[in-house]
Amino acid sequence: TAENEYRRPERETTSHVIYGVAGTESCYMNQAITYNNTDWTSEEVAHIRVMLQYLTDRLYDEVRGPGLVYGISISQSVTEGRITLGFKRTSRLIEAFKAARDTINRHSEDPESWDATLLDSARGSSIYEWSEKEETVEDLLGQTVRAYMRRTDSKYNRNFVKALAETSTERIKKLGSELLPVFMDSSQTQTVIVCNPSVVN
């Protein structure tokens, strides 16, 4: 059975949830949009990986840099069918969320906001990340199992590294203009926030 077949066929009724947990003074948040592609070999997957690596770096500079959050990232899961924006350990969640939305919105609306040099850096980071997945024999065995679960061949990882290197800047910008605006629409996002009960109240 392919991994993506374990997805739930429909969205949850509740789209936005906040939950109080005693013992933590920080807030954590994940916000996701649907990414309904089950084809790991699609050229779109490599472009989105580079796009999200670039945006993670920008979010780190523009949200983590000023001290609004301890950790922040935006990532893609073909298995889960989601693109997820994640905040880790923040006492200034509202400010961090607004800053992250500004960054995402700017890149969705203005193609000129994408920096070619920084995109090249994001490609390099993505290539390194995927290359090191086959560093040891144990890693190779693990990737073989993943290939089986994804219904791809055993050379998928190597082919994907090549696909990352061949990603097009213009294609990345186009995907950004198509996918990123969905984060601005609360009817199309799913949000989970965990923080201290005193904050919830």
C-alpha positions in Angstrom: 0.0 0.0 0.0 1.4 3.4 -0.9 1.8 5.9 1.9 -0.7 8.4 0.5 -3.5 5.9 0.6 -3.6 6.3 4.4 -4.8 9.8 4.0 -8.2 10.7 5.2 -10.4 11.4 2.1 -12.0 14.5 3.4 -11.0 17.4 5.6 -11.8 17.5 9.3 -14.9 19.4 10.3 -12.9 21.5 12.7 -10.3 23.6 10.8 -8.8 25.7 13.7 -8.1 24.4 17.2 -6.3 25.9 20.2 -5.4 23.7 23.1 -4.1 24.6 26.6 -1.3 22.5 28.1 0.0 23.2 31.6 3.7 23.2 32.1 4.7 25.2 29.0 5.2 29.0 28.9 5.7 28.9 25.1 3.2 28.6 22.2 3.5 26.2 19.3 1.5 26.4 16.1 1.1 24.5 12.8 -0.9 25.8 9.9 -1.4 23.6 6.8 -2.9 23.9 3.4 -3.9 21.0 1.1 -1.3 19.8 -1.4 -3.2 17.1 -3.2 -0.4 15.5 -5.3 0.4 11.8 -4.7 3.0 11.5 -7.5 6.5 11.6 -6.0 8.1 11.7 -9.4 6.2 14.9 -10.5 8.6 17.7 -11.5 6.5 20.0 -9.3 7.7 18.3 -6.1 11.3 19.3 -6.6 10.3 22.9 -7.4 8.2 23.1 -4.3 11.0 21.7 -2.1 13.4 24.4 -3.3 10.7 27.1 -3.0 10.0 26.1 0.6 13.6 25.9 1.6 14.0 29.4 0.3 11.0 30.6 2.3 12.2 28.8 5.4 15.4 30.7 5.2 13.6 34.0 4.7 11.2 33.3 7.6 14.2 32.5 9.8 15.8 35.9 9.0 12.5 37.9 9.2 10.7 36.1 12.1 13.3 34.2 14.0 15.9 36.9 13.5 14.0 39.6 15.5 13.4 37.1 18.3 9.7 36.5 17.7 10.0 32.7 17.6 12.7 30.1 18.5 12.1 28.0 15.4 10.1 28.4 12.2 9.8 26.5 8.9 7.5 25.8 6.0 7.6 22.3 4.6 5.9 19.9 2.1 4.6 16.4 2.7 3.5 14.4 -0.4 2.6 11.6 2.0 0.2 13.7 4.1 -0.9 15.9 1.2 0.0 19.1 3.0 2.2 22.1 3.0 2.7 23.2 6.6 3.9 26.4 8.3 5.3 25.6 11.7 6.2 27.8 14.7 8.1 26.4 17.7 8.5 28.0 21.1 7.2 31.5 21.0 5.8 33.8 23.6 4.9 36.3 20.9 2.8 34.2 18.6 0.6 36.9 17.2 3.5 39.0 16.2 5.4 36.0 14.8 2.3 35.0 12.8 1.8 38.4 11.3 5.4 38.7 10.3 5.3 35.2 8.7 2.1 36.2 6.8 3.8 39.3 5.5 6.8 37.3 4.2 4.6 34.7 2.5 2.2 37.3 1.1 5.0 39.4 -0.3 6.5 36.4 -2.2 3.0 35.3 -3.5 2.2 38.8 -4.9 5.6 40.1 -6.1 7.7 38.0 -8.4 10.6 40.5 -8.0 10.8 39.6 -4.3 12.5 36.3 -5.1 16.2 36.7 -4.9 18.1 34.6 -7.6 21.2 34.3 -5.5 19.3 33.1 -2.4 17.3 30.7 -4.6 20.6 29.2 -5.7 21.6 28.8 -2.1 18.2 27.1 -1.4 18.9 24.6 -4.2 22.3 23.8 -2.8 20.8 23.2 0.7 18.1 21.0 -0.7 20.6 19.0 -2.8 22.9 18.5 0.2 19.9 17.4 2.4 18.8 14.8 0.0 22.3 13.6 -0.9 23.2 12.8 2.7 20.2 10.4 2.9 22.4 7.8 1.2 25.6 8.2 3.2 25.6 4.8 4.8 24.4 1.2 3.9 21.8 1.6 6.6 20.6 4.8 4.9 20.4 3.1 1.6 18.3 0.3 3.1 16.0 2.9 4.6 15.6 4.7 1.3 14.8 1.4 -0.4 11.9 0.9 2.0 10.7 4.4 1.4 10.9 3.9 -2.3 8.6 0.9 -2.0 6.1 2.7 0.2 6.1 5.6 -2.3 5.8 3.3 -5.3 9.0 4.7 -6.9 12.1 2.9 -8.0 15.3 2.5 -5.9 17.0 5.3 -7.8 14.4 7.8 -6.8 16.7 9.7 -4.4 19.5 10.2 -7.0 17.0 11.2 -9.6 15.4 13.7 -7.2 18.7 15.3 -6.5 19.2 15.8 -10.2 15.6 17.3 -10.4 16.5 19.7 -7.6 19.5 21.0 -9.5 17.4 21.5 -12.6 14.6 23.5 -11.0 13.6 26.7 -12.8 13.4 30.0 -11.0 10.4 31.1 -13.1 8.6 27.8 -12.3 9.2 28.4 -8.6 7.8 31.9 -8.8 4.7 30.6 -10.6 4.1 27.9 -8.0 4.5 30.5 -5.3 1.8 32.7 -6.9 -0.5 29.7 -7.1 0.1 28.0 -3.7 1.1 30.6 -1.2 -2.1 32.8 -1.4 -4.0 29.8 0.1 -2.4 30.6 3.4 -4.2 33.9 3.4 -7.6 32.2 3.3 -8.8 30.9 6.7 -11.5 28.8 5.0 -8.8 26.8 3.2 -6.3 26.4 6.1 -6.1 24.0 9.1 -4.5 25.4 12.2 -3.4 23.9 15.6 -2.1 26.0 18.4 -0.8 24.7 21.7 0.1 27.0 24.6 -0.4 27.6 28.3 -4.1 27.5 29.5 -3.7 31.1 30.8 -3.1 32.3 27.3 -6.1 30.4 25.9 -8.4 31.9 28.5 
